[in-house]
Amino acid sequence: MPQSVFGSYGQIYLENQPGSQRFDLTTGEVKTVIPTAENVSAVFGKDGVETEIQVGRCAKHWASLASIGCLISTNG
């Protein structure tokens, strides 16, 4: 189900995550998301591996200091 996400640097983009594949519907980028602990995932993408920590509707990617995204709406 597509979601609108407010990302770092103020951009808004659409993403969809069926299973372990996360698709950025704005750029076409695909990432693989593997849960490693409660609210923590390893995210594999074109730039390597990031550790993602989810807190409520916001996530922090520890491989990139400026990469914070928050879900701003959902369909369902």
GUDREN-973881 format. One line per 10 residues: number of its first residue (from 1); their letters; for each residue x, y, z of C-alpha. Coordinates in Angstrom, 2 decimals, decimal comma. Layout:
<atoms>
NUM> a> X/Y/Z; ...
</atoms>
This chain:
<atoms>
1> mpqsvfgsyg> 0,00/0,00/0,00; 1,63/3,32/-1,07; 2,49/5,78/1,68; 3,44/9,46/1,57; 6,68/10,06/3,46; 8,19/13,37/4,57; 11,92/12,77/4,18; 15,13/14,56/5,02; 15,73/17,94/3,38; 11,96/18,52/3,29
11> qiylenqpgs> 11,11/16,33/0,30; 7,90/14,33/0,16; 7,89/11,05/-1,69; 5,75/7,94/-2,17; 6,89/4,50/-1,11; 5,41/1,03/-1,02; 6,71/-1,90/1,03; 5,19/-5,29/0,23; 7,07/-7,80/2,37; 10,80/-7,08/2,63
21> qrfdlttgev> 11,05/-4,94/-0,55; 10,69/-1,15/-0,19; 9,99/0,73/-3,43; 10,43/4,50/-3,70; 7,67/5,26/-6,21; 9,11/8,73/-6,86; 12,66/7,71/-7,85; 12,23/4,01/-8,62; 14,86/3,02/-6,02; 14,40/-0,39/-4,40
31> ktviptaenv> 15,69/-1,42/-0,97; 15,54/-4,69/0,96; 14,45/-4,35/4,59; 15,42/-7,10/7,06; 14,11/-6,76/10,64; 16,90/-7,43/13,18; 15,27/-6,49/16,51; 12,15/-4,73/17,76; 11,86/-1,44/15,80; 15,31/-1,99/14,19
41> savfgkdgve> 15,98/-3,12/10,60; 18,94/-3,52/8,29; 18,19/-1,71/5,02; 20,16/-2,79/1,93; 20,19/-0,34/-0,99; 22,40/1,04/-3,74; 24,50/2,94/-1,16; 25,16/-0,11/1,01; 23,63/-1,13/4,33; 21,92/1,24/6,76
51> teiqvgrcak> 20,54/0,58/10,22; 16,99/1,91/10,50; 15,38/2,60/13,87; 11,61/3,15/13,81; 10,07/5,33/16,55; 6,35/5,83/16,08; 5,91/7,08/12,51; 9,53/8,27/12,14; 12,64/6,33/11,16; 16,33/7,24/11,45
61> hwaslasigc> 18,90/5,76/9,06; 22,21/5,62/10,92; 24,41/5,29/7,82; 23,40/8,79/6,74; 23,29/11,53/9,38; 20,69/13,58/7,48; 18,34/10,72/6,66; 15,21/10,94/8,79; 11,80/10,15/7,37; 8,29/10,37/8,83
71> listng> 5,11/8,82/7,52; 2,63/11,62/6,96; -0,31/9,69/5,59; -1,42/6,18/4,80; -4,17/4,63/2,74; -5,92/2,23/5,07
</atoms>
